[in-house]
């Protein structure tokens, strides 16, 4: 049933995801979109350059990872 709903919603989907339910490495980058992700990387570089807060949906300070 779930796959039927997902398939039906596909035509109107943005291709993004709800970030609290990401499980794949790298999914945060595609979920936020290019522009927003770049702003998040800039914030991470300023406030957490050593990546202390790296659990869950991590934004890599250098923008290289998930």
Buried (B, 14 or more C-beta within 10 A) or exposed (E): EEEEEEEEEEEEEEEEBEEEEBEEEEBBBBBBEEEEBEEBBEEBBEEBEEEEEBEEBBBBBEBEBB
